[in-house]
Amino acid sequence: MKKNVYYNSSLPRAGSTLLSNIVAQNPDFYCTPTSGLADLVLNSRHGYITSQAIKAQDANTMETAFFGYIRAGIQGYFHGITEKNNVLDKNRDWAIHYKLLEKIQEKPKVICMVRDVRAIYSSMEKNFRKNPHKENHVQNAVKLVGTTLDKRIDIWADGLPVGIAMDRLKDIFQQGLDKHMLFVRYEDLMSRPKETMDKVYDYLGVDRFEHSFDKIEQLTHEDDSVHGIYGDHALRDEFKMLPNDFEEVLGIELSHKIKNTYQWFFNKFYSY
């Protein structure tokens, strides 16, 4: 039976792992941890674009063949993993490649978790502080790189994982791709979980499910050592909205600077 594949393509530190594990309570769904499927698809696209053998054949035929290969590959990938018919695949790359997904399947469904950017940077900094014994890939004392909080924020803002994610999100709105996607605020999921999950199911076009929010069991698992100190995918013991502490962690001045830098984002999602 053909798998129904949906996509979780969210900002970093914005609750995508939590969302996947909530949906995974539904016995009709298989939910991935951070998935390598997008890597396989994008690497295949690179091979299709650069292959001399493919270039030497009829372009229309090869385009049809390529997308047939990808469609069958996605189905085969998940048939090799699960017997469940509904799949939620988690990878940040999917949203910005929505036009590619449209050529792979009809009306792809992409969910994007968002969160106050100040809280995202605060989460990054807290992981930095609680792992002084591990390589942080952000500091170089000799070159005075990453040696202050504001410098670390600048590094995260100019590259992985926050900078590229925010650039892609802005481009999604600039291209008008946002009208095809469902954006879920982390704060809404935590404060109004049932209402928020009902919206998720309505967007996916599948029957609603009565979830338990007392304690979310960790059903997706990945080796966080692969992702470094910022790739914390372990769920908290209690499903509870914690008070925002970004002004305490980042300071008032830096918090204001971040909000001003991403004014377009706050206008979209936090304009109340």
Phi, psi and omega in degrees: 000142182291136177280141171266111186254124177242166191230134176250104187231091196240168173292154176293148177058032185242010174098015181295323178293320177299313180302315181299320182284334172292310180299326182294345172296332180288119184295348179274356185241139164253128181242131182274157160287197174305119192261149176267002182299318179300322178299317179297317180295314183290325176292325176294321177299318178300317178296320178297319182289323189261347184293124177293324180296320178290320178299332183279356180250173181301126187297317181295319179296318181291326177295315178299318180294319181298311182290330173296321178297316181293316180300313180294325180295317179297315178297315180296324179302311184278333172296334178280350184251317190216154174268351181288148186273336180255133183229135171247109184261128186254117174196135183293343184285339189298315189299314183290342178256032183300320181297326175292317178301324180298331178277345180269318180217156183283130177046064179299146181253120183237124176256132180236113174281133176236162182205151174314120186300329178297322177290327177295312178295324177298319179296319177299314182294322179295322175294323176300314185289327184274003179233053182292346183266002183240156176295127183257350176057029180224342185250140169217100186296325182296318181266006181056041178260130177066021186273355174225163181300314182295327176292321179295318178298319178298321179294313179295327181286335184263002183204221180273148352265347190280314186302310182294324180295318180290321176299316180295319179297318178297318180294325176302317178289321180295328178277349182079016180284342184300334182293344180267350190249163173249121178259127182240119177284133177306319182297325178288320178300321182283324185268330180225065188298316182294313179300319181293317180292328175299320178295322178298311181294321178298320178295318180288339180079030178238164182298142176294158182225140179274105182270157171258125182251006179297315177210125181267113179289138178284108181252345172254140185224139174209157182277103184292344177296335177292326185268353182083188189289345182267352182266064182269105184250019178271134179280149173291158181294331185238135175280100187205134177283117179274150178299142176296129181239020186295327178291327177290319183280315186265337186090156183294317184297312180293325178298317178294320180298317180297316180297319179293323180296322183250042182301324178301322181292314180293327176295324180287317193243341185224046186272358181286000000 
